[in-house]
Amino acid sequence: MQTSVIKADSVTKTVSTNQEQLTILEKVNLDIKSGESVAIVGTSGAGKSTLMTLLAGLDLPTEGYVELLGENLSQLSDEQRATIRSNSIGFVFQSFLLIPSLTALDNVTLPCLLKGEREDTERAKSLLHAVGLSQRLTHFPTQLSGGEQQRVALARAFMTQPSILFADEPTGNLDQQTAQTIINLLFELNHHHGTTLVLVTHDMSLAKRCDRMFTIEAGHLEEVL
């Protein structure tokens, strides 16, 4: 039986505005098994990205709890949560978040340095080759197109062979052809490494390729069966 790698139990997130309490997520329940691909879809402002930050331990819920790889995140310190992320989690964001002063190759090996490990240049090169950037190893982010930068970010996310990959609108800034390349890579890497994939997207063609799909509307999560 597959084990749960992410579990949300009655997760509620409220934030205080000037006059009132605003509920972004309300009593969200979710159970994601090892190796699954899961899409979370919804309109802008529905709470998708907030849910992802909670599932990844970047923020904590107001009520309820999230278990990540068997650990109740609310019971851990900031440092302990950061350790889980650096050891086991990969991220691909819409905004790439590449370091401008580093080449494509150095951006990809950066997670090794952050973990205090030796730079595995050969693995970084093979990942950049897998995303079609063998000729771009020494280029800086400003010398790369948006699609190329996203592919560097994807290679970086897989550098430490994460157990779970969170991707927030991974195709949001890309043209259709490049978006299709990125989608194919995500699922290839998911199948090849058994990486659990959690995608936040409004792209229904991407969502339909996942094992399961959830919609989020006004802070409520429902599985599409």
C-alpha positions in Angstrom: 0.0 0.0 0.0 1.3 3.5 -0.9 2.2 5.7 2.0 0.8 9.2 2.4 3.5 11.8 1.8 1.2 14.9 2.3 -1.8 15.0 4.5 -3.9 18.1 5.3 -6.5 17.7 8.1 -9.2 20.4 8.5 -6.7 23.1 7.3 -8.0 26.6 7.7 -6.0 29.8 6.9 -7.2 33.2 8.0 -5.4 36.5 7.7 -6.2 39.8 9.4 -6.9 42.8 7.2 -7.5 46.3 8.6 -11.1 45.7 9.6 -11.7 42.0 9.5 -10.5 38.4 9.5 -10.3 37.0 5.9 -10.6 33.2 5.5 -8.5 32.1 2.5 -8.9 28.3 3.1 -11.6 26.6 5.1 -11.4 23.0 6.5 -9.3 21.6 3.7 -8.7 17.9 3.7 -6.2 16.2 1.4 -4.2 13.0 1.3 -1.5 12.5 -1.4 0.3 9.2 -1.8 3.9 8.6 -2.7 4.5 8.8 -6.5 1.1 10.4 -7.3 0.6 13.4 -9.6 -2.0 15.8 -8.3 -3.3 19.0 -9.8 -5.0 21.8 -7.9 -7.0 24.0 -10.2 -9.0 27.2 -9.6 -9.4 30.8 -10.5 -6.9 33.4 -9.5 -7.4 34.3 -5.8 -9.2 31.0 -5.0 -6.4 30.0 -2.5 -4.3 27.6 -4.7 -0.9 29.2 -4.0 -1.8 29.6 -0.3 -2.6 25.9 -0.1 0.7 25.0 -1.7 2.7 27.1 0.7 1.0 25.3 3.6 1.5 21.8 2.1 5.2 22.6 1.6 5.7 24.0 5.1 6.5 27.5 3.9 3.7 28.8 6.1 1.5 27.3 8.9 -2.3 26.9 9.0 -4.4 28.9 11.4 -6.3 25.7 12.3 -5.8 22.1 11.5 -2.5 20.6 10.6 -0.4 19.4 7.6 1.8 16.3 7.7 4.7 16.3 5.3 6.6 13.0 4.9 5.1 11.9 8.2 6.0 15.0 10.2 3.4 17.3 11.7 4.7 20.7 10.4 3.0 22.7 13.2 5.1 20.8 15.8 8.4 21.6 14.1 10.7 24.7 14.4 11.3 26.9 11.3 14.7 25.3 11.1 13.4 21.8 11.1 10.8 22.6 8.4 13.6 24.2 6.3 15.7 21.0 6.7 12.8 18.8 5.4 12.4 21.2 2.4 16.1 21.2 1.5 16.4 17.5 1.9 13.2 16.3 0.2 11.3 19.0 -1.6 11.8 20.6 -5.0 10.0 23.8 -6.2 9.3 25.2 -9.6 7.8 28.7 -9.5 6.2 30.8 -12.2 8.9 33.5 -11.6 11.9 31.1 -12.0 13.9 32.6 -9.0 17.2 32.0 -10.7 20.3 33.8 -9.3 21.3 36.4 -11.9 25.0 36.3 -11.1 25.3 32.5 -11.7 25.4 30.6 -14.9 22.8 28.0 -15.8 25.1 25.2 -14.6 25.8 27.0 -11.3 22.1 27.7 -10.7 21.4 24.0 -11.1 24.2 22.9 -8.7 23.2 25.5 -6.1 20.9 23.1 -4.1 24.1 21.0 -3.4 25.8 24.0 -1.8 22.8 24.9 0.2 22.8 21.3 1.6 26.5 21.5 2.3 27.2 18.8 -0.3 29.8 18.5 -3.1 28.7 20.1 -6.3 27.6 17.2 -8.6 28.5 19.0 -11.9 28.0 15.8 -14.0 24.4 15.3 -12.7 23.7 19.0 -13.3 25.0 18.7 -16.9 22.9 15.6 -17.5 19.8 17.4 -16.2 20.4 20.4 -18.4 20.9 18.0 -21.3 17.5 16.4 -20.4 15.8 19.8 -20.6 17.5 20.5 -23.9 20.0 23.1 -22.6 23.4 21.4 -23.3 24.5 24.4 -25.3 23.6 26.9 -22.5 25.6 25.7 -19.5 27.7 28.9 -19.2 24.9 31.4 -20.1 23.5 33.7 -17.4 19.8 34.1 -16.8 19.7 37.4 -18.7 21.1 35.6 -21.7 18.3 33.0 -21.7 14.7 33.2 -22.9 11.8 32.8 -20.5 11.3 29.2 -21.5 15.0 28.5 -21.1 15.0 30.0 -17.7 12.0 27.8 -16.7 13.9 24.8 -17.9 16.9 25.7 -15.8 14.6 26.1 -12.8 13.2 22.6 -13.5 16.6 21.0 -13.7 17.5 22.7 -10.4 14.4 21.4 -8.8 15.4 17.8 -9.7 19.1 18.3 -8.7 18.7 16.8 -5.2 16.2 14.1 -6.4 13.4 15.4 -4.3 10.7 13.1 -2.9 8.1 15.7 -3.7 8.0 18.4 -6.4 5.7 21.4 -6.0 5.1 23.4 -9.2 3.2 26.7 -9.1 1.8 27.6 -12.5 4.9 26.0 -14.1 3.7 26.9 -17.7 2.3 30.3 -16.8 4.9 32.5 -18.6 5.6 30.2 -21.5 4.5 29.9 -25.1 2.5 26.8 -26.0 5.4 24.7 -27.5 7.7 25.4 -24.6 4.9 24.8 -22.1 4.3 21.4 -23.7 8.1 20.6 -23.4 8.0 21.5 -19.7 4.9 19.4 -19.1 6.4 16.4 -20.7 9.6 16.8 -18.7 7.6 17.1 -15.4 5.8 13.8 -16.1 8.9 12.0 -17.4 10.8 13.0 -14.2 7.7 12.0 -12.1 7.6 8.6 -13.7 11.3 8.0 -13.9 12.1 9.0 -10.3 8.8 8.2 -8.6 8.7 11.8 -7.5 5.3 12.9 -6.1 4.1 15.8 -8.2 1.8 18.6 -6.9 0.8 21.1 -9.6 -1.0 24.3 -9.0 -2.4 25.4 -12.4 -5.2 26.9 -14.3 -4.1 24.9 -17.4 -6.7 22.1 -17.8 -4.7 20.1 -20.3 -1.9 19.9 -17.7 -4.3 19.1 -14.9 -6.0 16.3 -16.9 -2.6 14.5 -17.2 -2.4 14.1 -13.5 -3.6 11.0 -11.6 -6.0 13.2 -9.6 -7.5 16.6 -9.9 -8.9 19.0 -7.2 -10.7 22.2 -7.6 -10.5 25.0 -5.1 -13.2 27.7 -5.0 -13.6 30.3 -2.3 -11.2 28.4 0.0 -13.0 25.0 -0.3 -11.3 22.0 -1.9 -13.1 19.3 -3.8 -11.8 16.3 -5.8 -12.9 16.0 -9.4 -14.0 12.4 -9.8 
